Amino acid sequence: KVYARSTGEYAQITQPPVSGRARCGGQRVGEMEIWAIHAYNAAYTLQEFLTIKSDDPEGRNDTFTAIVNGEHIHRSNSRTTHRASYTQLTAITELQGLCLDIQSLHLAK
């Protein structure tokens, strides 16, 4: 499951939002919720949930800066479009540890 919310604390190592209301934690988005959102063709919402609102600190900072400065966020020009999140890199690394040659044509490390 993935935790997501707009602002607040983030875990030191893996960078997802902290959990729990007392710590202004994020709301969990599980597999069933992901599929339900996908069924409504909300691709950009899913992209936000699984990257900049989850464990992509650079994308999160870029997006926050653009919003504060009143700039538009162009997804095609955004660095977050082709950059792997920590979770994606972890999954790829674990699969490579199983001697599977995993390479992505769209994600940059």
Buried (B, 14 or more C-beta within 10 A) or exposed (E): EBBBEEEEEBEEEEBBBBBEEEEEBBBEBEEEBBEEBEEEEEEEEBBBBBBBBBBBEEBBEBBEEBEEEEEEBEEEEBEBBEBBBBBBBEEBEEEEEEEEEEEEEEBEE
